[in-house]
Amino acid sequence: MNKIIFKTALVTLGALVAAAVAVFSLWILISPQTMASYCEKTGNYSFAVTCADLRYKYTKDVKDLARCAQDGIASGKDALIVKYCEMLIGHESFDDLCKSVDESIPSTEYGKYATDYKAYVCGNLAAAQYRGGNLDKALKTAESGKSFVKLVIEIIENGTAEEADKALAALGDTDENLKKLLEEFKNEGK
């Protein structure tokens, strides 16, 4: 008698778990944007990227791709940042998106390292590319977005004098404060 009750309980529990998985899967497939919103609210940006990516695959809308990039940045995972920010920068509507976002969001929303949306995306991408070992690509990205601040900080925190030299050459005459920081870093002999 106890074996029958135990088996029935296990079968019932298994059915409940299967039903929960099915509902969860359907929720993601039918409405990935709501699941992405839920994940963003709970701070699970890595999974939010997955849901936002599914939404982008459905719509091919640059705003959905921008959401993927922003969730990737918020996740702090370099692989996600590089993947989605590179896709976003390469999108044909990226410049229009930047204008639209800059008109609707105050520049203070980008944090202390960027003054506009393009600088925000390019700065985060450049830092992630650098952390991934690709300084030359990072310098090109930073130059394209006129966003060297995050990259320079990464070089100062984790780089070498040779990397600082490359960054100085790429900076040209753009930002005297960043050049000064890199020169001080080089003189410390790191």
Buried (B, 14 or more C-beta within 10 A) or exposed (E): EEEEEEEEEEEEEEEEEEEEEEEEEEBBEEBBBEBBBBBBEEEBBBBBBBBBBBBBEEEEBBEBBBBBBBBBBBBEBBEBBBBBBBBBBEBEBBEEBBEBBBEEEEEEEBEEBBBBBBBBBBBBBBBBBBBBEBBEBBBBBBBEBBBBBBBBBBBBEEBEBEBBEBBBEBBEEEBEEBBEBBEEBBEEEB
